[in-house]
Amino acid sequence: EDIELAIGELVDLDSFYTFWAMEGLVSFWDGYSGNRNNFFFYLNPETDKFHFIPWGADSLFEGFGPFRQGMGDPVSVKIQGLIANRLYQLKSGRQRYERTLRKIIERHWDEKALLAETERIEALLKPYLTIGEETKTQQAIKGAVQTEAEESERDDGKGRGQFITDWSLLGPFYTQERHDLDQDFLLEHGGEANIQLSQEQEFHNSKNQVLKWRPISGKKQIINLVKEIGRLDDVTAYAFRQIESDKDQYVELGLGSDDSVKVWINGQVVHQSQEPRGVMIDQDQFIVKLNSGRNTCLIKVSQGGGDWGFVIRPVDSFPLSEGFVLSGRLILEGENKDNFPPIRLQAIIELGGTIYSRDLGFLTNGEKYQRVACTPKGTQLKLQQAVARGVVLAEQDMELKSGQEKGVDLIVNTESPLALKVLNLGVAQSAYRFVGSLEERRQFIRQRRGEIMAE
């Protein structure tokens, strides 16, 4: 009891219990009581006591959140914040919290009004979202992709290409940030996009170690970089080789990595994934264009901690008449270019009179990219777009038919009104994702009173 009195000398407890109970009611897992995060406090000059103010409430109606999911926590209360934790140890604190929570539910938790508000917001915002509902063509394509994936799983890998296990390795290079793919460690000999392997090349990492390419021939599917280079944290390594092709063709590659990975074919970025993960066969699948003869392949694998490695193989091939090559360079301009959200490449394609979009992965400022989209015959590529958070920031007309290719520059002014909107507001990626997210919140609202009262 003395603790509650002591806290009450500094904090307005009536205000705090209301603040605390509301965070539990709306499941604000990333707030003060749930994660010791996202709050301000204000010293009231009239009472000389502190009031807590919520902030950054973008993680409402989401259960326990990614950090505490499945921990068996009660749904009605969160006690990660020190003051909340101390008060909850007291019987009087628990009773006062319950009284406050019941009072809020009885006086203010009006499900009909809350659901009506979500519908009002949906009607208000949906017409202004950049990407509309999924078209029938998109749904058909997704269904075909799903069917193909299921058949592929049943096939258990039969008919797929052999794993590529002969490489020249270079590393370790020590990264400034965990899982970082942006720093080019090959600038001593032309940079990542221009590297041509030579056994005489010498590179220097940040610890003044001299590094040279070292050929390996893996006996297993997965190239184990812990075994080949060492068990290290926050490092990067490269793997290089030539890939022979008997003709111009599109080839689908299956790639797995631990952790982040970036791939160049003939000096152009064809794929990247910047996330911590364990390696799995065919974790990422993407399509590249191989020219007749020799093609250079450079793979960069960035490591956070633990295991480290990659695995890659061809899984399918297609003639040039069954797809498009989207190539070019992303150029960010303006003062915000170094702190801009991730930008993705989007293709706008017409098939049978229907327009639909296809996401082709992340782009990096200043780098040449190449992406291949396999499509049915008769498809036309209409536009290449640079998209961030659902907002189209730059686009180039294409008007290409299957098998044709044209390189463009996508130039984004990071100080434009649209770019500032992306920076300051954050826009839902698409109307159908927005509506789906709202429906999840509606379901939460419908169930919340019953869950808390049962507890």
C-alpha positions as CSV (number, residue, x, y, z in Angstrom):
1,E,0.0,0.0,0.0
2,D,2.9,2.4,0.7
3,I,4.1,1.8,-2.9
4,E,0.7,3.0,-4.3
5,L,0.8,6.1,-2.0
6,A,4.4,6.8,-3.1
7,I,3.6,6.5,-6.8
8,G,0.5,8.7,-6.2
9,E,2.7,11.5,-4.9
10,L,4.2,11.7,-8.3
11,V,1.6,10.4,-10.8
12,D,-2.0,11.3,-11.1
13,L,-3.4,7.8,-10.4
14,D,-7.0,8.4,-11.6
15,S,-5.5,9.5,-15.0
16,F,-3.0,6.6,-15.0
17,Y,-5.4,3.8,-14.3
18,T,-7.6,5.1,-17.2
19,F,-4.6,5.3,-19.5
20,W,-3.5,1.8,-18.4
21,A,-6.9,0.2,-18.7
22,M,-7.4,1.7,-22.2
23,E,-4.1,0.2,-23.4
24,G,-5.4,-3.2,-22.2
25,L,-8.8,-2.8,-23.7
26,V,-7.7,-1.9,-27.2
27,S,-4.7,-4.3,-26.9
28,F,-2.0,-1.6,-27.5
29,W,0.8,-4.1,-27.2
30,D,3.5,-1.5,-28.2
31,G,2.6,1.1,-25.6
32,Y,3.8,1.8,-22.1
33,S,2.1,-1.1,-20.3
34,G,2.7,-3.6,-23.1
35,N,6.2,-2.8,-24.2
36,R,7.5,0.2,-22.3
37,N,7.3,2.2,-25.5
38,N,5.3,5.0,-27.3
39,F,4.3,7.4,-24.6
40,F,4.8,10.9,-23.4
41,F,4.2,12.2,-19.9
42,Y,3.1,15.7,-18.9
43,L,3.6,17.5,-15.5
44,N,0.4,19.2,-14.6
45,P,1.4,22.6,-13.1
46,E,-1.9,22.7,-11.1
47,T,-1.4,19.4,-9.3
48,D,2.3,19.0,-9.7
49,K,1.7,15.4,-10.8
50,F,2.5,13.5,-14.0
51,H,0.0,12.3,-16.6
52,F,0.8,9.7,-19.3
53,I,-0.1,10.4,-22.9
54,P,-0.3,7.6,-25.5
55,W,1.6,8.0,-28.8
56,G,2.4,6.0,-31.9
57,A,-0.8,4.0,-31.6
58,D,-0.3,2.0,-34.9
59,S,-0.4,-1.4,-33.1
60,L,-3.9,-1.5,-31.8
61,F,-6.3,-4.5,-31.9
62,E,-3.5,-7.0,-32.5
63,G,-3.5,-9.5,-29.7
64,F,-0.1,-9.7,-27.9
65,G,2.1,-8.5,-30.7
66,P,5.2,-10.1,-32.2
67,F,7.3,-10.0,-29.1
68,R,4.9,-11.7,-26.7
69,Q,2.7,-13.8,-29.0
70,G,1.7,-17.1,-27.4
71,M,3.1,-16.2,-24.0
72,G,-0.2,-17.0,-22.3
73,D,-0.6,-13.4,-21.0
74,P,-4.1,-12.3,-19.9
75,V,-6.0,-10.4,-22.5
76,S,-7.4,-7.8,-20.1
77,V,-4.2,-6.3,-18.7
78,K,-0.5,-5.6,-19.6
79,I,2.2,-5.0,-17.0
80,Q,5.5,-4.5,-18.8
81,G,5.7,-0.9,-17.7
82,L,7.3,-0.5,-14.3
83,I,4.5,1.5,-12.7
84,A,1.9,-0.8,-14.0
85,N,3.8,-3.8,-12.8
86,R,4.3,-2.5,-9.3
87,L,0.6,-1.5,-8.9
88,Y,-0.6,-4.9,-10.2
89,Q,1.3,-6.6,-7.4
90,L,-1.0,-5.0,-4.9
91,K,-4.5,-6.3,-4.3
92,S,-5.8,-2.7,-4.1
93,G,-4.1,-2.0,-7.4
94,R,-5.7,-5.0,-9.2
95,Q,-9.1,-4.0,-7.8
96,R,-8.8,-0.4,-8.8
97,Y,-7.7,-1.5,-12.3
98,E,-10.7,-3.8,-12.6
99,R,-13.1,-1.1,-11.5
100,T,-11.6,1.3,-14.0
101,L,-11.8,-1.2,-16.9
102,R,-15.4,-2.1,-16.2
103,K,-16.4,1.5,-16.0
104,I,-14.8,2.2,-19.4
105,I,-16.4,-0.8,-21.0
106,E,-19.9,0.0,-19.6
107,R,-19.8,3.7,-20.4
108,H,-17.7,3.9,-23.6
109,W,-17.2,0.5,-25.3
110,D,-20.1,0.8,-27.8
111,E,-19.5,-2.0,-30.4
112,K,-22.1,-0.6,-32.9
113,A,-20.6,2.9,-32.8
114,L,-17.0,1.5,-33.1
115,L,-18.0,-0.7,-36.1
116,A,-19.8,2.2,-37.7
117,E,-16.7,4.3,-37.4
118,T,-14.5,1.7,-39.1
119,E,-17.1,1.6,-42.0
120,R,-17.0,5.4,-42.2
121,I,-13.2,5.4,-42.4
122,E,-13.3,2.7,-45.0
123,A,-15.7,4.7,-47.2
124,L,-13.6,7.8,-46.7
125,L,-10.2,6.4,-47.5
126,K,-10.7,3.5,-49.9
127,P,-11.3,5.7,-53.1
128,Y,-7.9,7.4,-52.5
129,L,-5.7,4.3,-52.1
130,T,-3.3,3.8,-55.0
131,I,-4.0,0.2,-55.8
132,G,-7.6,-1.0,-56.1
133,E,-9.3,-4.3,-55.5
134,E,-7.8,-7.5,-56.9
135,T,-9.1,-8.0,-60.4
136,K,-10.5,-11.3,-61.6
137,T,-7.2,-11.7,-63.6
138,Q,-5.1,-11.2,-60.4
139,Q,-7.3,-13.8,-58.6
140,A,-6.9,-16.3,-61.5
141,I,-3.1,-15.8,-61.5
142,K,-2.9,-16.2,-57.8
143,G,-4.9,-19.4,-58.1
144,A,-2.7,-20.7,-60.8
145,V,0.4,-19.9,-58.9
146,Q,-1.0,-21.7,-55.8
147,T,-1.9,-24.7,-57.8
148,E,1.6,-24.8,-59.4
149,A,3.2,-24.5,-56.0
150,E,1.1,-27.4,-54.6
151,E,2.0,-29.6,-57.6
152,S,5.6,-28.6,-57.2
153,E,5.5,-29.7,-53.5
154,R,4.0,-33.0,-54.5
155,D,6.6,-33.4,-57.2
156,D,9.2,-33.3,-54.4
157,G,11.8,-31.6,-56.6
158,K,11.9,-34.2,-59.4
159,G,12.9,-32.7,-62.7
160,R,14.6,-29.6,-61.2
161,G,18.1,-28.7,-61.9
162,Q,21.2,-29.8,-59.9
163,F,22.3,-27.6,-57.0
164,I,25.1,-25.2,-57.9
165,T,28.0,-26.0,-55.5
166,D,31.2,-24.8,-57.2
167,W,32.0,-21.3,-56.3
168,S,34.8,-18.8,-55.6
169,L,34.3,-17.3,-52.1
170,L,35.6,-14.0,-50.6
171,G,35.2,-12.9,-47.0
172,P,34.7,-12.0,-44.3
173,F,33.9,-8.3,-44.5
174,Y,32.6,-6.8,-41.3
175,T,29.3,-4.9,-41.7
176,Q,28.4,-1.6,-40.0
177,E,24.8,-2.7,-39.5
178,R,23.4,-6.2,-38.9
179,H,22.2,-7.9,-42.1
180,D,23.4,-4.9,-44.2
181,L,23.5,-5.4,-47.9
182,D,24.2,-1.8,-49.0
183,Q,27.9,-1.4,-48.4
184,D,30.0,-2.3,-51.5
185,F,33.1,-4.2,-50.3
186,L,34.4,-4.8,-53.8
187,L,35.2,-1.2,-54.7
188,E,39.0,-1.9,-54.8
189,H,38.4,-3.8,-58.0
190,G,35.5,-2.1,-59.7
191,G,32.6,-2.7,-57.3
192,E,29.9,-5.4,-57.1
193,A,28.2,-4.6,-60.4
194,N,31.5,-4.7,-62.4
195,I,33.5,-7.4,-60.7
196,Q,35.4,-9.8,-62.9
197,L,37.1,-12.5,-60.8
198,S,40.9,-12.8,-60.8
199,Q,42.9,-15.0,-58.4
200,E,45.4,-12.2,-58.1
201,Q,42.9,-9.7,-56.7
202,E,43.4,-8.7,-53.1
203,F,40.8,-7.0,-50.9
204,H,41.1,-5.5,-47.4
205,N,38.4,-5.7,-44.7
206,S,38.0,-3.2,-41.8
207,K,40.4,-5.3,-39.6
208,N,43.1,-4.9,-42.3
209,Q,43.0,-8.6,-43.2
210,V,44.0,-9.4,-46.8
211,L,41.3,-11.4,-48.6
212,K,41.5,-13.3,-51.9
213,W,39.0,-15.4,-53.9
214,R,39.2,-19.0,-52.8
215,P,37.6,-21.8,-55.0
216,I,35.4,-24.4,-53.3
217,S,33.5,-27.4,-54.5
218,G,30.7,-28.1,-52.1
219,K,29.9,-31.8,-51.3
220,K,26.5,-30.9,-50.0
221,Q,23.5,-28.8,-51.3
222,I,24.0,-26.0,-48.9
223,I,27.2,-23.9,-49.0
224,N,28.1,-23.7,-45.3
225,L,29.9,-20.4,-44.8
226,V,30.5,-21.1,-41.1
227,K,32.6,-24.0,-42.2
228,E,34.2,-22.2,-45.2
229,I,34.9,-18.8,-43.5
230,G,34.2,-19.1,-39.8
231,R,31.5,-18.6,-37.1
232,L,31.4,-14.8,-37.0
233,D,28.8,-12.1,-36.3
234,D,27.9,-9.1,-38.4
235,V,29.8,-10.1,-41.5
236,T,29.4,-10.4,-45.3
237,A,30.8,-12.8,-47.8
238,Y,30.6,-13.1,-51.6
239,A,30.3,-16.1,-53.9
240,F,31.1,-15.8,-57.6
241,R,31.0,-18.0,-60.7
242,Q,30.2,-18.2,-64.4
243,I,26.9,-19.8,-65.5
244,E,26.9,-21.4,-69.0
245,S,23.8,-21.2,-71.1
246,D,23.3,-22.9,-74.5
247,K,20.9,-20.2,-75.6
248,D,19.2,-16.9,-74.6
249,Q,16.5,-17.9,-72.1
250,Y,14.7,-17.2,-68.9
251,V,15.7,-19.4,-66.0
252,E,13.9,-19.6,-62.6
253,L,16.3,-20.0,-59.7
254,G,15.5,-21.3,-56.3
255,L,17.6,-19.7,-53.6
256,G,17.8,-20.0,-49.8
257,S,20.0,-18.0,-47.4
258,D,21.0,-17.4,-43.8
259,D,20.7,-14.4,-43.4
260,S,20.2,-11.5,-46.0
261,V,21.1,-12.1,-49.6
262,K,21.6,-10.2,-52.8
263,V,22.2,-11.6,-56.3
264,W,23.7,-10.0,-59.5
265,I,23.5,-11.6,-63.0
266,N,25.7,-10.0,-65.5
267,G,26.2,-6.9,-63.2
268,Q,22.5,-6.3,-62.6
269,V,20.6,-6.9,-59.3
270,V,18.1,-9.6,-59.9
271,H,17.0,-10.4,-56.4
272,Q,17.5,-9.3,-52.8
273,S,16.1,-10.3,-49.4
274,Q,17.1,-8.3,-46.3
275,E,15.9,-10.3,-43.3
276,P,17.2,-12.6,-40.6
277,R,16.3,-16.2,-41.4
278,G,17.5,-19.7,-41.6
279,V,18.4,-21.2,-44.9
280,M,15.9,-23.4,-46.7
281,I,15.9,-24.9,-50.2
282,D,13.9,-22.8,-52.7
283,Q,13.2,-20.2,-50.0
284,D,13.0,-17.5,-52.7
285,Q,12.2,-18.2,-56.3
286,F,12.9,-15.6,-59.0
287,I,13.5,-15.5,-62.8
288,V,16.6,-14.2,-64.5
289,K,17.6,-13.8,-68.1
290,L,20.7,-15.8,-69.2
291,N,22.4,-14.9,-72.4
292,S,23.8,-17.6,-74.7
293,G,27.3,-18.4,-73.5
294,R,28.9,-17.3,-70.2
295,N,26.9,-15.2,-67.6
296,T,28.5,-13.9,-64.4
297,C,26.7,-14.6,-61.1
298,L,27.6,-12.8,-57.8
299,I,25.9,-13.7,-54.5
300,K,26.3,-11.6,-51.4
301,V,25.3,-13.2,-48.1
302,S,25.2,-11.0,-45.0
303,Q,25.3,-12.6,-41.6
304,G,23.9,-11.5,-38.2
305,G,24.7,-14.3,-35.9
306,G,24.5,-18.1,-35.7
307,D,24.5,-20.2,-38.8
308,W,25.5,-18.8,-42.2
309,G,25.2,-20.1,-45.7
310,F,23.2,-20.3,-49.0
311,V,21.8,-22.8,-51.4
312,I,20.8,-22.3,-55.1
313,R,19.6,-24.3,-58.1
314,P,17.7,-23.8,-61.3
315,V,14.1,-24.9,-61.0
316,D,12.6,-24.1,-64.4
317,S,13.3,-22.4,-67.8
318,F,11.2,-20.5,-70.3
319,P,11.6,-19.2,-73.8
320,L,12.0,-15.4,-74.3
321,S,8.5,-15.3,-75.9
322,E,6.9,-16.0,-72.5
323,G,8.0,-13.0,-70.5
324,F,9.3,-9.5,-70.1
325,V,12.6,-8.1,-68.9
326,L,12.2,-5.0,-66.7
327,S,15.6,-3.3,-66.4
328,G,16.9,0.1,-65.4
329,R,18.1,2.1,-62.5
330,L,16.4,3.6,-59.5
331,I,17.6,7.2,-58.8
332,L,16.5,9.0,-55.6
333,E,16.9,12.8,-55.6
334,G,16.4,15.3,-52.8
335,E,17.4,15.7,-49.1
336,N,15.3,12.7,-48.0
337,K,17.0,10.2,-50.3
338,D,19.1,8.6,-47.5
339,N,16.2,8.1,-45.1
340,F,13.5,7.1,-47.6
341,P,11.3,4.0,-47.0
342,P,12.0,0.9,-49.1
343,I,10.9,1.2,-52.8
344,R,9.6,-1.7,-54.8
345,L,9.4,-2.3,-58.5
346,Q,5.9,-2.8,-59.9
347,A,4.9,-3.8,-63.4
348,I,1.6,-2.8,-64.9
349,I,0.5,-5.5,-67.4
350,E,-2.4,-5.9,-69.7
351,L,-3.8,-9.3,-70.5
352,G,-7.1,-9.8,-72.4
353,G,-8.1,-6.2,-71.9
354,T,-7.6,-6.4,-68.1
355,I,-5.0,-4.3,-66.4
356,Y,-3.2,-5.8,-63.3
357,S,-0.1,-5.2,-61.3
358,R,2.8,-7.5,-60.4
359,D,5.3,-6.8,-57.6
360,L,8.9,-7.5,-58.5
361,G,10.8,-6.9,-55.3
362,F,12.9,-4.2,-53.7
363,L,15.1,-1.7,-55.5
364,T,18.3,0.0,-54.2
365,N,19.1,3.6,-55.0
366,G,21.7,4.0,-57.8
367,E,21.9,0.3,-58.7
368,K,21.1,-1.3,-62.0
369,Y,18.3,-3.8,-61.7
370,Q,16.9,-6.5,-63.9
371,R,13.6,-8.4,-63.2
372,V,11.8,-10.9,-65.4
373,A,8.1,-11.5,-65.3
374,C,6.9,-14.6,-67.0
375,T,3.5,-14.0,-68.6
376,P,1.1,-15.7,-71.0
377,K,1.5,-15.0,-74.7
378,G,-0.4,-11.9,-75.8
379,T,0.5,-9.9,-72.6
380,Q,1.7,-6.3,-72.9
381,L,3.9,-4.5,-70.4
382,K,2.4,-1.0,-70.0
383,L,4.4,0.6,-67.2
384,Q,7.3,0.3,-64.8
385,Q,6.6,1.9,-61.5
386,A,8.6,2.7,-58.3
387,V,6.2,2.2,-55.4
388,A,6.6,2.9,-51.7
389,R,3.8,2.1,-49.2
390,G,1.3,1.8,-52.0
391,V,2.1,5.2,-53.5
392,V,3.4,5.4,-57.1
393,L,6.4,7.8,-57.0
394,A,7.7,7.4,-60.5
395,E,6.7,5.5,-63.6
396,Q,7.8,5.0,-67.2
397,D,5.6,4.0,-70.2
398,M,6.8,0.8,-71.8
399,E,4.3,-0.6,-74.4
400,L,6.3,-3.8,-74.8
401,K,5.2,-7.2,-76.0
402,S,6.5,-10.5,-74.7
403,G,10.1,-11.1,-75.5
404,Q,10.9,-7.4,-75.8
405,E,13.2,-5.4,-73.5
406,K,13.8,-1.8,-72.7
407,G,15.9,-0.2,-69.9
408,V,14.6,3.0,-68.1
409,D,15.5,5.2,-65.2
410,L,13.0,5.6,-62.4
411,I,13.7,9.0,-60.8
412,V,12.0,9.7,-57.5
413,N,12.1,13.2,-56.0
414,T,12.0,12.5,-52.3
415,E,10.8,16.1,-51.6
416,S,7.7,15.9,-53.8
417,P,4.3,16.1,-52.1
418,L,3.7,12.4,-52.7
419,A,7.1,11.5,-51.3
420,L,6.4,13.6,-48.2
421,K,3.1,11.9,-47.8
422,V,4.9,8.6,-47.8
423,L,7.4,9.8,-45.2
424,N,5.0,11.5,-42.9
425,L,1.8,9.6,-43.1
426,G,2.4,6.0,-44.4
427,V,-0.3,4.9,-46.8
428,A,-1.9,1.5,-46.9
429,Q,-0.4,-0.7,-49.6
430,S,-3.6,-1.5,-51.3
431,A,-7.4,-1.2,-51.0
432,Y,-7.9,-4.9,-50.5
433,R,-5.2,-5.2,-47.9
434,F,-6.7,-2.1,-46.1
435,V,-10.2,-3.6,-46.1
436,G,-8.8,-7.0,-44.9
437,S,-7.0,-5.2,-42.1
438,L,-10.2,-3.3,-41.1
439,E,-12.1,-6.6,-41.1
440,E,-9.6,-8.1,-38.6
441,R,-10.1,-5.0,-36.4
442,R,-13.9,-5.4,-36.6
443,Q,-13.7,-9.0,-35.5
444,F,-11.5,-7.9,-32.6
445,I,-14.1,-5.3,-31.5
446,R,-16.9,-7.8,-31.7
447,Q,-15.1,-10.3,-29.4
448,R,-13.2,-8.0,-27.0
449,R,-16.0,-7.4,-24.4
450,G,-16.7,-11.2,-24.1
451,E,-13.0,-12.1,-23.8
452,I,-12.3,-9.6,-21.0
453,M,-15.5,-10.4,-19.1
454,A,-14.8,-14.1,-19.2
455,E,-11.3,-13.5,-17.8
